[in-house]
Amino acid sequence: MGNNYKKNTIIYNNQIRFDTLRVIDKDRTPLGIMKKSEAIELAQSHELDLVLIVENADPPVARIIELNKYKYELQKNEKEMAKKARASRIDTKEVKFKPNIGEHDLLIKLNQAQDFLDNGCKVKITIQMRGRENANRAEVFKQFKNAIESHLVNFKWDSNLALNGNRIIGLLYKDG
């Protein structure tokens, strides 16, 4: 709690513990270096607050702005950053197959995988085998490796097809 509390605390007006500050006004225009008392008087003459924005600068930077407006700007920036972080996240989509899948169904699922790749998603290929299907794993492995490499375009293997228990799993991503 201690560290997070400090991060969200806004230091303003008489809470500022520095004597000399680099001051900017509400429109971000630099007003130069001045004493804290002068800066606070200037802010109060415009019915605004003096808010410390860059503590570790030399000298520290303070801005003349209404406190609530400053808080609002901070919240808006945080929301914007979170939105960008969400947008840059890469989704992973999964396409599941069974070893005895029909040719037409195989093509439909491979087209679906291609769509996911084209939209910038990673694609997890899972081939689920049951009972006797495990007997000819090597055959199934070859069949799907060939099918994937001959039908899909612009992709690279993130992790090659590999046997994992009774499944064959591989991960693809968009190339370029």
N, C-alpha and C positions, 0 to 999 in steps of 0.2 A: 504494500500500500504506500509506503513512504516515498518511493521513487516516482510512482505514477501521480501521487498527489502534487509533488513539486512541479512536474511537467505541466499539469493543468492549472497551476496557480498563476494568475496574472499579477505582476507587480506594477503598481501605478502610484502616481502622486507622491505622498510622503513616505510610502513604503520603499521607494527607491533609495538605496544606500550609497549611491555614488554621487560625488560632489560635482564632477564635470561630465557633461553628456553631449553627444552629437545629436542634434535635434532635427527631426523632419516633421512637416506639418501634415494635415489630414489628406492632402493630395499627393503625398510622398515627395514634396519639394524640400530639398535640404535647406535648413535655416542656419546651419553652422554649429560650431561648438559653443556651449554656454554653460553657466552655472545652473545647478539644479533649481535653486530658488527663482532665478530669472525665468527658466523654462516653465515652472509651475505657475508663476504669475501670468506669463503669456497665455498658457492654456486656459487658466481660469478667467482671464479677461474675455476669452471667446466662449466661455461656458463649456469648456471641453476638459479632458483629462490628459495627463502626461503618462503614457504607458511605455514601460521598458520592453523593447522588442528583441534586441540583440545584447545579451548580458556579457558575453565573452569578447566583445569587440574592444578596441582600444582607441578612443574612449567608448564606453557603452552607448548603444543607440536607443533613443527614446522617440516616441511618436506622439504628436498632439492629435488626439482623436477622442470621440465619445466612447467611453468604456464598453457600452453595450454593442455599439457598432463594431468595435474591434473583436469582441467575443463572437459576434455573428460571422465576421470574415473568417475567423479561425475555424469555426464549425463548417462553414461552406468549403474551405480548403480541404479539411479532413474528409468530407463527403466526396469531394472530387477525386482525391487520392485513392479512396477506397473503390470508387467506381472504376478508375483506371486499372487498379490492381485486379479487379474482377474481370475486366475486359481482356487483360493479357494472360489470364489463366488458360491453359490448354485442357480441353475436355478429352476424356478417353471414352470412346464408344466401344461396345462389345458386339461382335457378330459371332453367333454360335452355329456350329454345323454338326451333323451326325454323319458317320462314315458312309452310310448307304443312301445319301441324298441323291435325288434325281438331277440330271444334267441341267434342266430348266431352273429348278429351285436353286441350284448352286450358282448359276449365272445371276439370278435375281439378288442373292445375298452378296455376291462379289460386287455387283453394281451398287448396292447399298453401302458396302465398305468403301468403294471408290468415292461416293458422294461425301461420306464422312471425311475422308482424306482431303478431298477438294475444299471442304469447309474448314480445314486447318485442325481437325481433331486427330488424336491418335486413335488407332483402331486395334483392339485386342481381338485376335482370332482364337476361338476356342473350338476344338473338335472333341466332342464327348463320345467316348466309346463305352459300350455295355457288353457284359458277358462274353459271348464268342467273338464279338468284334475285336476284342483285345488280341486274339490269336494272330491276326495279320496286321499288326501295328505298322510294320515297316512299309507294307504296301500302301496303307492309308496315308502314312506320313508322306511318301513320295507323291501319291496322287494329289494331295492338297497343296504341297509345295509347288508342283508343276502348275496346278490350276491357278494359284494365287499369282505366281510369277508371269504366267502367260496372259492373264486377264486384267490385272491391275497395272496402272501406269503412274509415274511420278511418285514413287514411294521408296522408302528405305526401311530395313529391318532395325527396329530399336532393340528387340531381342528376337533371335531366330526362333523358328518353330522348334519346340523341344517337348519331349515326352515328360509328363508330370503325372504319375499315377496312371489313371485311366483316361487322361486327357492329353491332347496335344495343344500347346499354347504358344502363341507368338504375338509380338507387338510391332505394329507398323506406324510410320509417321510420314508426313508429306515431305517430299524431296524438292527443295527449291521454292 
